[in-house]
Amino acid sequence: MKKVFTEVFFRKIGLLTVASILFLIFVGGLVRITGSGMGCPDWPKCFGYYIPPTDISELTWTPQKEYKKGQMIIKDERLWEAKQKFTTTQQFDTANWAVYTKHDYALFNPTHTYIEWVNRMVSVLVGIFMVLTVLSSFQFWKTKKSIVFLSIASFFLTLFQAWLGAKVVESNLDGLKISVHMLAAFAVVGLVMIAVFKKHTAVGVERINNLKWFRAAVYCTIVLTLLQIFYGTQVREAIDHWRDANANNTSLAWVNAVDYVLASHKALSVFVMAAMLVLFAIAHNRLEKTNAVYKYIAVGMVLTAVQIALGSVNVFFNMPAISQVLHVTLAGTLVASQFYVAILLYNNHKEVKKSSKKNK
């Protein structure tokens, strides 16, 4: 019988997991930008349905209609949840319904609902890939237990992500929870990449690994990038609050209103760009142009420059939807490229240490 969980399968499913999380970040950005986060006001179902309603009539109380436990209606500007399976009579009976008390959001927008539902379906896909990653990792139990532990840790962090997603909905899109939700996604990407690329090294990397500060500089650049992304989520939250309070104002007045957090986001982008330029200069001088570390540092530098350009477009052109989506999506790609560089450097450093021990 042909073995299913091979090393090649593990690598492929791991890469699919990473790609699906990056795609989820893109869809999550779309949810945030379109204001679709509450398109499904409950979790994990959507208005109590596995397949969401497409018309408000499906959420309007109707006589002689069968409702299942958990299905919702919107009545008197509130969400009501069916207590059990029953068929309505000619009169609305509160005994069969409970007011949904986790939040007071009770609006229906079919576009928002289906954008959020797609986001959840992609999350399910990520979960499936993650389970397969964990199962296939057990082939390394005797040879590289760390791969198994990393895969399991990624799985539990994914469960935490799912739980946090539910809390985000219950809190009616609390800004801090959204920020943590996004950063946790990057943590999952990092853990899966470490597991998948545990055996990857790059020839010739010792020429920069001999610079003891270089690896530390890469790690610090990743931390700076994640901090900058965190401030980016806070900028978005501040803009949303300002627009809620100034619904009829479509000018660029929000720029000054959110400058208290936007300034930090901008400053950190300069630091990240400077760090990427230094890393690129060192790699350019010491590595072959075909070296994976050189290539991905170059990719990271270009992505950082594009991110700064997109941020400028957002500020000067009043947050065009396309630049917002690209800004969020490329943030995930940038962090993934930085993770890969860090993993290659760390793996190479360990290999060199092993070799030196054997030679003693």
KENUPA-261785 format. One line per field, with one value per residue (C-alpha): residue number from 1; residue in three letters; z, x, y. Coordinates in nm, 4 decimals, m for minus. Each point is the difference from the previous one (the first is absolute). Layout:
BEGIN
nr: c(NUM,...)
rest: c(ala,...)
Z: c(Z,...)
X: c(X,...)
Y: c(Y,...)
% end
This chain:
BEGIN
nr: c(1,2,3,4,5,6,7,8,9,10,11,12,13,14,15,16,17,18,19,20,21,22,23,24,25,26,27,28,29,30,31,32,33,34,35,36,37,38,39,40,41,42,43,44,45,46,47,48,49,50,51,52,53,54,55,56,57,58,59,60,61,62,63,64,65,66,67,68,69,70,71,72,73,74,75,76,77,78,79,80,81,82,83,84,85,86,87,88,89,90,91,92,93,94,95,96,97,98,99,100,101,102,103,104,105,106,107,108,109,110,111,112,113,114,115,116,117,118,119,120,121,122,123,124,125,126,127,128,129,130,131,132,133,134,135,136,137,138,139,140,141,142,143,144,145,146,147,148,149,150,151,152,153,154,155,156,157,158,159,160,161,162,163,164,165,166,167,168,169,170,171,172,173,174,175,176,177,178,179,180,181,182,183,184,185,186,187,188,189,190,191,192,193,194,195,196,197,198,199,200,201,202,203,204,205,206,207,208,209,210,211,212,213,214,215,216,217,218,219,220,221,222,223,224,225,226,227,228,229,230,231,232,233,234,235,236,237,238,239,240,241,242,243,244,245,246,247,248,249,250,251,252,253,254,255,256,257,258,259,260,261,262,263,264,265,266,267,268,269,270,271,272,273,274,275,276,277,278,279,280,281,282,283,284,285,286,287,288,289,290,291,292,293,294,295,296,297,298,299,300,301,302,303,304,305,306,307,308,309,310,311,312,313,314,315,316,317,318,319,320,321,322,323,324,325,326,327,328,329,330,331,332,333,334,335,336,337,338,339,340,341,342,343,344,345,346,347,348,349,350,351,352,353,354,355,356,357,358,359,360)
rest: c(met,lys,lys,val,phe,thr,glu,val,phe,phe,arg,lys,ile,gly,leu,leu,thr,val,ala,ser,ile,leu,phe,leu,ile,phe,val,gly,gly,leu,val,arg,ile,thr,gly,ser,gly,met,gly,cys,pro,asp,trp,pro,lys,cys,phe,gly,tyr,tyr,ile,pro,pro,thr,asp,ile,ser,glu,leu,thr,trp,thr,pro,gln,lys,glu,tyr,lys,lys,gly,gln,met,ile,ile,lys,asp,glu,arg,leu,trp,glu,ala,lys,gln,lys,phe,thr,thr,thr,gln,gln,phe,asp,thr,ala,asn,trp,ala,val,tyr,thr,lys,his,asp,tyr,ala,leu,phe,asn,pro,thr,his,thr,tyr,ile,glu,trp,val,asn,arg,met,val,ser,val,leu,val,gly,ile,phe,met,val,leu,thr,val,leu,ser,ser,phe,gln,phe,trp,lys,thr,lys,lys,ser,ile,val,phe,leu,ser,ile,ala,ser,phe,phe,leu,thr,leu,phe,gln,ala,trp,leu,gly,ala,lys,val,val,glu,ser,asn,leu,asp,gly,leu,lys,ile,ser,val,his,met,leu,ala,ala,phe,ala,val,val,gly,leu,val,met,ile,ala,val,phe,lys,lys,his,thr,ala,val,gly,val,glu,arg,ile,asn,asn,leu,lys,trp,phe,arg,ala,ala,val,tyr,cys,thr,ile,val,leu,thr,leu,leu,gln,ile,phe,tyr,gly,thr,gln,val,arg,glu,ala,ile,asp,his,trp,arg,asp,ala,asn,ala,asn,asn,thr,ser,leu,ala,trp,val,asn,ala,val,asp,tyr,val,leu,ala,ser,his,lys,ala,leu,ser,val,phe,val,met,ala,ala,met,leu,val,leu,phe,ala,ile,ala,his,asn,arg,leu,glu,lys,thr,asn,ala,val,tyr,lys,tyr,ile,ala,val,gly,met,val,leu,thr,ala,val,gln,ile,ala,leu,gly,ser,val,asn,val,phe,phe,asn,met,pro,ala,ile,ser,gln,val,leu,his,val,thr,leu,ala,gly,thr,leu,val,ala,ser,gln,phe,tyr,val,ala,ile,leu,leu,tyr,asn,asn,his,lys,glu,val,lys,lys,ser,ser,lys,lys,asn,lys)
Z: c(0.0000,m0.1010,0.2897,0.0053,0.2577,m0.1645,0.0527,m0.3358,0.1069,0.3273,m0.1809,m0.2548,0.2525,0.2237,m0.2862,m0.0805,0.3638,m0.0133,m0.3335,0.1329,0.3098,m0.2187,m0.2122,0.3199,0.0939,m0.3402,0.0526,0.3567,m0.1385,m0.2420,0.2909,0.1946,m0.2938,m0.1057,0.3578,m0.0227,0.3358,0.1454,m0.3196,0.2069,0.3514,0.1618,m0.0129,m0.1394,m0.1868,m0.1804,0.1327,0.1254,m0.3496,m0.1573,m0.3328,0.0681,m0.1044,m0.3202,0.0698,0.3003,m0.0376,0.1297,0.3213,0.0405,0.2324,m0.2065,0.1196,m0.0717,m0.0555,0.1505,0.1850,0.1316,0.3272,m0.0296,m0.3176,0.0219,m0.0957,0.0143,0.1791,0.1657,m0.0890,0.2029,m0.0748,0.1271,0.0203,m0.0158,0.3268,m0.1644,m0.3186,m0.0445,m0.2486,0.0496,0.0462,m0.1068,0.2932,0.0993,0.3221,0.2042,0.1834,m0.3083,m0.0418,0.1952,m0.0606,m0.1179,0.2734,m0.1050,m0.1878,m0.1254,m0.3735,m0.1915,m0.3648,m0.3150,m0.3101,m0.2388,m0.1525,0.3420,0.1102,m0.2887,0.0184,0.3666,m0.0790,m0.2653,0.2626,0.2303,m0.2764,m0.0726,0.3745,m0.0228,m0.2904,0.2075,0.2810,m0.2342,m0.1322,0.3561,0.1102,m0.2974,0.0858,0.3559,m0.1066,m0.2602,0.2458,0.2081,m0.2595,0.1535,0.3541,0.0079,m0.1996,0.0713,0.2868,m0.0129,m0.3294,0.1716,0.2966,m0.2273,m0.2062,0.3121,0.1376,m0.3333,0.0236,0.3519,m0.0988,m0.2905,0.2489,0.2039,m0.3185,m0.0528,0.3615,m0.0313,m0.3224,0.1955,0.2687,m0.2664,m0.1232,0.3525,0.0844,m0.3101,m0.1535,0.2935,m0.1468,0.2303,m0.0550,m0.3782,0.0302,0.2108,m0.2423,m0.2906,0.1865,0.1080,m0.3698,m0.0611,0.2948,m0.1599,m0.3301,0.1814,0.1884,m0.3095,m0.2049,0.2680,m0.0038,m0.3802,m0.0604,0.2981,m0.2325,m0.2409,m0.0192,m0.2522,m0.1330,0.0774,0.2734,0.2449,m0.1666,0.1727,0.2930,0.1131,0.0686,0.3408,m0.0127,m0.3381,0.1214,0.2921,m0.2459,m0.2044,0.3131,0.1106,m0.3468,0.0288,0.3406,m0.1398,m0.2936,0.2252,0.2262,m0.3033,m0.1166,0.3488,m0.0188,m0.3469,0.1470,0.2627,m0.2737,m0.1704,0.3280,0.0625,m0.3517,0.0517,0.3272,m0.1640,m0.2943,0.2317,0.1757,m0.3250,m0.2371,m0.2422,m0.0197,m0.2997,0.0074,0.1073,0.3431,0.1520,m0.0691,0.2695,0.2277,0.0143,m0.0154,0.3594,m0.1238,m0.3706,0.0870,0.1763,m0.2938,m0.2412,0.2173,0.0358,m0.3781,m0.0380,0.2534,m0.1756,m0.3382,0.1421,0.1561,m0.3260,m0.1908,0.2425,m0.0217,m0.3801,m0.0170,0.2102,m0.1944,m0.3327,0.0945,0.1493,m0.1750,m0.3487,m0.1746,m0.0342,0.3781,0.1540,0.2917,m0.2411,m0.2147,0.2865,0.1640,m0.3382,m0.0179,0.3519,m0.0866,m0.3127,0.1913,0.2734,m0.2611,m0.1638,0.3427,0.0674,m0.3424,0.0681,0.3413,m0.1655,m0.2508,0.2904,0.1733,m0.3012,m0.1938,0.2889,0.0408,m0.3439,0.0470,m0.2347,0.1771,0.3392,m0.1079,m0.1521,0.3099,0.2288,m0.2355,m0.0672,0.3738,0.0373,m0.2967,0.1408,0.3391,m0.1658,m0.2048,0.3143,0.1873,m0.2777,0.0152,0.3789,m0.0255,m0.2577,0.2087,0.3191,m0.1672,m0.1584,0.3330,0.1660,m0.2778,0.0355,0.3771,m0.0526,m0.2488,0.2275,0.2894,m0.2172,m0.1114,0.3561)
X: c(0.0000,0.1361,0.0919,m0.2153,0.1766,0.3404,0.2547,m0.1021,m0.3672,0.0884,0.1899,m0.2779,m0.2841,0.2054,0.0509,m0.3721,m0.0729,0.2241,m0.1519,m0.3540,0.0771,0.1423,m0.3156,m0.2053,0.1850,m0.1013,m0.3660,0.0132,0.1254,m0.2917,m0.2382,0.1471,0.0096,m0.3594,m0.1266,m0.1238,0.1271,m0.3498,m0.1522,m0.0506,m0.0948,0.0448,0.2732,0.0674,m0.3314,m0.1364,m0.3374,m0.0332,0.0454,0.2859,m0.0834,m0.0858,m0.3281,0.0006,m0.3006,m0.1368,m0.3276,0.1816,0.0751,m0.3477,m0.2440,m0.2582,m0.3124,m0.0284,0.3735,0.2273,0.3093,0.2833,0.1817,0.2489,m0.1438,m0.0439,m0.2420,0.0255,m0.2974,m0.0387,0.3637,0.1221,0.1252,m0.2154,0.1184,m0.2314,0.0147,m0.0952,m0.1463,m0.3603,m0.2568,m0.1362,m0.3689,m0.1800,0.1401,0.3621,0.0633,0.3001,m0.0023,0.1583,0.2667,0.2919,0.1472,0.3603,0.1997,0.3655,m0.0215,m0.2691,0.0846,m0.3174,0.0451,m0.0009,0.2041,0.0205,0.3290,0.1636,m0.1467,0.1476,0.3404,0.0225,m0.1300,0.2722,0.2520,m0.1247,0.0063,0.3641,0.0637,m0.1493,0.2342,0.2966,m0.1157,m0.0140,0.3492,0.1239,m0.1387,0.1698,0.3248,m0.0114,m0.0863,0.2762,0.2530,m0.0049,0.2203,0.2862,m0.0646,0.3131,0.2264,m0.1066,m0.2472,0.0175,m0.1936,m0.2839,m0.0056,0.0047,m0.2877,m0.2046,0.0717,m0.1172,m0.3214,m0.0801,0.0803,m0.2432,m0.2668,0.0779,m0.0466,m0.3430,m0.0992,0.1285,m0.1989,m0.3137,0.0939,0.0574,m0.3576,m0.1447,0.1787,m0.1462,0.3476,0.2099,0.3120,0.2565,m0.1457,0.0177,0.3677,0.0873,m0.2000,0.2176,0.3308,m0.0955,m0.0439,0.3607,0.1102,m0.1669,0.1737,0.3337,m0.0445,m0.1120,0.2880,0.2530,m0.1378,m0.0154,0.3437,0.1706,0.2472,0.0542,0.3411,0.1645,0.3531,0.2454,m0.2077,0.2894,0.1528,m0.2608,m0.0741,0.3567,m0.1239,m0.1498,m0.2273,m0.1538,m0.2414,m0.0982,m0.0628,m0.2331,m0.1932,m0.0270,m0.1249,m0.2771,m0.1005,0.0012,m0.2157,m0.2538,m0.0112,m0.0575,m0.2831,m0.1532,0.0023,m0.1528,m0.2977,m0.0293,m0.0005,m0.2857,m0.1904,0.0509,m0.1225,m0.3128,m0.0783,0.0507,m0.2229,m0.2730,0.0011,0.0262,m0.2160,m0.0634,0.3617,0.1779,0.3026,0.3548,m0.0619,0.0455,0.3749,0.0493,m0.2563,0.1885,0.3516,0.0656,0.0282,0.0690,0.3271,0.1304,m0.1058,0.1880,0.3121,0.0188,m0.0307,0.3133,0.1864,m0.1076,0.1084,0.3370,0.0510,m0.0855,0.2438,0.2822,m0.0758,m0.0101,0.3298,0.1782,m0.1558,0.0810,0.3678,0.0460,m0.2369,m0.0495,m0.3002,m0.1495,0.0105,m0.3463,0.0827,0.1051,m0.3106,m0.2471,0.1681,m0.0329,m0.3666,m0.0568,0.1672,m0.2160,m0.3164,0.0854,0.0415,m0.3314,m0.1673,0.1224,m0.1295,m0.3405,m0.0150,0.0653,m0.2794,m0.2348,0.0861,m0.0020,m0.2884,m0.2403,0.0409,m0.0837,m0.1361,0.2529,0.3024,m0.1413,m0.0409,0.3492,0.1458,m0.1383,0.0829,0.3583,0.0579,m0.0502,0.2280,0.2701,m0.0006,0.0091,0.3065,0.1724,m0.0878,0.1566,0.3262,0.0129,m0.0670,0.2761,0.2508,m0.0910,0.0137,0.3355,0.1368,m0.1055,0.1594,0.3282,m0.0017,m0.0656,0.2854,0.2426,m0.0873,0.0631,0.3361,0.1222)
Y: c(0.0000,0.3393,0.2257,0.3160,0.2164,0.0354,0.2764,0.1492,m0.0035,0.1739,0.2729,0.0538,0.0028,0.2300,0.2442,m0.0209,0.0826,0.3069,0.1098,m0.0474,0.2112,0.2777,m0.0214,0.0141,0.3202,0.1403,m0.0994,0.1336,0.3308,0.0016,m0.0616,0.2920,0.2402,m0.0694,0.0150,m0.3599,m0.1216,m0.0183,m0.1418,m0.3151,0.1147,m0.3428,m0.2649,m0.2589,0.0114,0.3045,0.1181,m0.3569,m0.1512,m0.1947,0.1649,0.3661,0.1629,0.2035,0.2216,0.1853,m0.1933,m0.3089,0.1891,0.1458,m0.1727,m0.1850,m0.1885,m0.3727,m0.0332,m0.2651,0.1235,m0.2138,0.0570,0.2852,0.1535,0.3754,0.2730,0.3785,0.1530,0.3389,0.0799,m0.2960,m0.3482,m0.2847,m0.3602,m0.3023,m0.1943,m0.3295,m0.1404,0.1144,0.1317,0.3496,0.0760,0.3168,0.1973,0.0650,m0.1910,0.1157,m0.3336,m0.1599,0.2653,0.1432,0.3448,m0.0383,0.1745,m0.0419,0.3318,0.2393,m0.0045,m0.0909,0.0961,m0.2105,0.0797,m0.2996,0.1164,0.0351,m0.3306,m0.1951,0.1702,m0.0998,m0.3490,m0.0478,0.1107,m0.2745,m0.2615,0.0853,m0.0405,m0.3507,m0.0762,0.1194,m0.2300,m0.3013,0.0715,0.0438,m0.3387,m0.1672,0.1794,m0.1312,m0.3562,m0.0112,0.1450,m0.3196,m0.1704,0.2049,m0.1227,m0.2165,0.2302,0.3598,0.0306,0.3791,m0.0055,m0.1882,0.2394,0.3054,m0.1399,m0.0757,0.3483,0.1471,m0.2016,0.1214,0.3574,m0.0432,m0.1124,0.3106,0.2018,m0.1542,0.0716,0.3575,0.0409,m0.0839,0.2544,0.2668,m0.0509,m0.0111,0.3268,0.1687,0.0328,0.1198,0.1620,m0.1606,m0.3482,0.0530,0.1007,m0.3051,m0.2165,0.1176,m0.0324,m0.3525,m0.0865,0.1079,m0.2151,m0.3039,0.0780,0.0170,m0.3278,m0.1909,0.1423,m0.0980,m0.3565,m0.0285,0.1532,m0.1644,m0.1754,0.2900,0.1663,0.2303,m0.0607,0.2784,0.1621,m0.0388,0.3066,0.2160,m0.2312,0.0695,0.3521,m0.0755,0.3029,m0.0848,m0.2686,0.2217,0.2845,m0.2238,m0.1003,0.3640,0.0984,m0.2590,0.1376,0.3557,m0.1119,m0.1717,0.3054,0.2216,m0.2278,0.0175,0.3790,m0.0303,m0.1861,0.2739,0.2645,m0.1809,m0.0197,0.3724,0.0817,m0.2132,0.1809,0.3394,m0.0890,m0.1311,0.3365,0.1982,m0.2029,0.2867,0.1136,m0.1577,0.2300,m0.0803,0.1550,m0.3489,0.0213,0.2647,m0.1632,m0.3319,0.1449,m0.1075,m0.3608,0.0600,0.1771,m0.3138,m0.2169,0.2281,0.0209,m0.3771,m0.0402,0.2151,m0.2147,m0.3209,0.1385,0.1080,m0.3441,m0.1777,0.2243,m0.0833,m0.3735,0.0206,0.1903,m0.2658,m0.2888,0.1692,0.0298,m0.3470,m0.2406,m0.1362,0.1494,m0.3496,m0.0538,m0.0426,0.2321,0.2756,m0.0510,0.0152,0.2984,0.1737,m0.1047,0.1342,0.3308,0.0451,m0.0934,0.2520,0.2740,m0.0971,0.0015,0.3537,0.1076,m0.1601,0.1652,0.3356,m0.0671,m0.0767,0.3283,0.2317,m0.1562,m0.0676,m0.3767,m0.1493,m0.3541,m0.1643,0.1502,m0.0988,m0.3637,m0.0095,0.1664,m0.2716,m0.2885,0.1062,0.0425,m0.3757,m0.0739,0.2292,m0.1717,m0.3450,0.0992,0.1285,m0.3204,m0.2085,0.1974,m0.0394,m0.3754,m0.0530,0.1952,m0.1856,m0.3438,0.0770,0.1216,m0.3264,m0.2073,0.1886,m0.0563,m0.3722,m0.0283,0.1811,m0.2343,m0.3051,0.1331,0.0519)
% end
